[in-house]
């Protein structure tokens, strides 16, 4: 009985040590996306969307492809599409046209250099008329 407890204890300790020393591929693949739209507040017409991509360590993510889909929150409007271009290390920009005042939803379709894909959505509330 004593040897069994000792063996279980060693196995648990080894398991915890292995898990704490190894990095999961999921956590290392985590990407954060910060966004900014200018002018602020957003108005009908031309705008610039700026996106900043960083990995779990806070390092810039370079070489991504970002497709932007902008749609009004109510039915009946055609979505707007744009591609963001990398302007600096981990910094991407795209012109975007808000065709109508109101609330918009921006959906980002991101393809990372390693082939992983992710999507992120954010709202642009109260786009003002000119």
Buried (B, 14 or more C-beta within 10 A) or exposed (E): EEEEEEEEEEEEEEEEEEEEEEEEEEEEEEBEBEBEBEEEEBBBEEBEBBBBBBBEEEEBBBEBBBBBBBBBEEEEBEEBEBEBEBEEEBBBBBEBEBEEBBEBBBBBBBBBEEEEEBEBEBEBEEBEEE
